[in-house]
Amino acid sequence: MRHPLKDSVLASLSHSDYYGLGVIVIRIPEQQEVSLLDGKMFIREGDDTAEVTEVSRMLEIGKRFTAG
C-alpha cells in the first residue's frame, strides 16, 4: 500500500461502541490516484472486495482518477 493512502487510512481510524461491542471503523478517504496492493488492483462490489484482472476494467477504473 502506498504511503499517502496508508497515512490517510491510519489517520481516519476510529472506534465505536455497538451494543456493548467495540467496533473499529476504517474510513477510506477519497484518493487522487489509483492504489495497488502487492501490484494488484481491487474494487468494492457491494459488501465484497474483488481483484480486478481484466485490463479493460483496469483502464476504466483509471479514468476515474484522470477525468478531474
VENHUKA-V520360 format. One line per field, one symbol per residue. ss: DSSP state (H for helix, E for strand, L for the rest). phi: phi as a letter, one per 40 degrees, with the letter a starting at -180 (. if undefined). A space follows every 50 residues. Layout:
BEGIN
ss = ???
phi = ???
END
This chain:
BEGIN
ss = LLHHHHHHHHHLEEEEEELLEEEEEELLLLLLLLLLELLEEEEEELLEEE EELLHHHHHHHHHHHHLL
phi = .cddcdcccccbcabbcbfgbcbcbbbbcdbcacbbbfgbbbbcbgcbbb ccbcdccccccdcccbcc
END
